[in-house]
């Protein structure tokens, strides 16, 4: 039997951690550098103003294990983006 798997699965993600609801995936990528570069824009595209007020932190997580049998491991917390920072970058 042959199982089709990716050579290099997307193994990093940024997750918004809220104070009043379940966590939400913001960005998925192949490297921590890619996720760090893209999660701020996704933060403002995916979350409305009311939701952004309830974000307690943004977790950077890495997939640990086989593509079909593993778990997400917390690596660090990223800075919660602000509109001023995003405007300066753009």
ZIDA-V374646 format. One record per residue. N is the residue number from 1. RES is the residue in one small letter. SS is DSSP state (a for helix, b for strand, c for the rest). PHI is phi as a letter, one per 30 degrees, with the letter a starting at -180 (* if undefined). PSI is psi in radians with two decimals (* if undefined). Layout:
# ZIDA-V374646
<<N,RES,SS,PHI,PSI> <N,RES,SS,PHI,PSI>>
This chain:
# ZIDA-V374646
<<1,x,c,*,2.42> <2,x,c,c,2.27> <3,x,c,c,2.19> <4,x,c,d,2.11> <5,x,c,b,2.76> <6,x,c,d,2.56> <7,x,c,d,-0.68> <8,x,c,b,1.65> <9,x,c,d,2.72> <10,x,c,d,2.00> <11,x,c,c,0.18> <12,x,b,b,2.59> <13,x,b,a,2.72> <14,x,b,c,2.29> <15,x,b,b,2.25> <16,x,b,d,2.24> <17,x,b,c,2.06> <18,x,b,c,2.80> <19,x,c,d,-0.19> <20,x,c,b,0.16> <21,x,c,a,3.14> <22,x,c,d,2.78> <23,x,c,d,2.73> <24,x,b,b,2.32> <25,x,b,d,2.25> <26,x,b,c,-0.72> <27,x,b,a,2.45> <28,x,b,b,2.32> <29,x,b,a,3.07> <30,x,c,d,-0.33> <31,x,c,b,2.79> <32,x,a,d,-0.59> <33,x,a,d,-0.76> <34,x,a,d,-0.75> <35,x,a,d,-0.77> <36,x,a,d,-0.62> <37,x,a,d,-0.48> <38,x,a,c,-0.22> <39,x,a,d,-0.52> <40,x,a,d,-0.77> <41,x,a,d,-0.73> <42,x,a,d,-0.62> <43,x,a,e,-0.81> <44,x,a,d,-0.46> <45,x,a,d,-0.65> <46,x,a,c,-0.49> <47,x,c,c,2.38> <48,x,c,d,3.07> <49,x,a,e,-0.74> <50,x,a,d,-0.71> <51,x,a,d,-0.73> <52,x,a,d,-0.56> <53,x,a,d,-0.41> <54,x,c,c,0.07> <55,x,b,d,2.09> <56,x,b,d,-0.65> <57,x,b,a,2.96> <58,x,b,b,2.07> <59,x,b,c,2.33> <60,x,b,c,2.11> <61,x,b,b,2.64> <62,x,b,b,2.41> <63,x,b,d,2.29> <64,x,b,b,2.06> <65,x,b,k,-3.02> <66,x,b,d,2.74> <67,x,c,e,-0.56> <68,x,c,c,0.03> <69,x,b,a,1.59> <70,x,b,a,-2.82> <71,x,b,a,2.80> <72,x,b,d,2.27> <73,x,b,c,2.31> <74,x,b,d,2.28> <75,x,b,c,-0.85> <76,x,b,a,2.99> <77,x,b,c,2.39> <78,x,b,c,2.75> <79,x,c,d,2.37> <80,x,c,d,2.16> <81,x,c,d,2.63> <82,x,c,b,2.71> <83,x,a,e,-0.61> <84,x,a,d,-0.73> <85,x,a,d,-0.75> <86,x,a,d,-0.70> <87,x,a,d,-0.65> <88,x,a,d,-0.64> <89,x,a,d,-0.70> <90,x,c,d,*>>
